[in-house]
Amino acid sequence: YGLTAKGDLGPLGVYGAYGLWRDSEIDYDIYQLGADYSYHFLAGSQLFLQGEYLRLEGVKGDITAFDFFNLGTENGAEQPAADSGSSSFENLDFFNTNISYELDEFSSIGIMTVSYLDDGSTIFIPNYSYLFGSNLLLELRGSIAAGKEDEVLGGEAKAVEINLSYTF
């Protein structure tokens, strides 16, 4: 179940969401609050800024089931904070940012961050995309964990992702 709202406050776009995620193993409340801003340059390029707060309430059990939390571990091993497959977390609070610059109508470059507020660990996700004239889209993305080994988003994990997609 979910509920969303969005609107404008002057030049800022603001949004919020509430979600309830339930199945046989999961019973979470999810809250999201965010704002974004874009600036169009006369030359045709665009700067986009976004920041959002995300909270997961009622987290119980093994959070390593989410691939997102395995970025700081090798071969999907459990986080050091986990105890016999279950986490010691009840609520997870994140602050996420996105800064992107559209160089022209075909290419953009940017960086996203995901920060876990309780321990300060952060993942940096640089990205670049280019749309070829034939509707072939190239996307390059990386991820670099910046935190101690025992932190939720910590460790020495680094990754590179290359995507090619064609729209027809």
Secondary structure, 3 states (H helix, E strand, C coil): CEEEEEEEECCEEEEEEEEEEECCCCEEEEEEEEEEEEEECCCCCEEEEEEEEEEEECCCCCHHHCHHHHHHCCCCCCCCCCECCECCCCEEEEEEEEEEEECCCCEEEEEEEEEECCCCCEEEEEEEEEECCCCEEEEEEEEEEEECCCCCCCECCEEEEEEEEECC
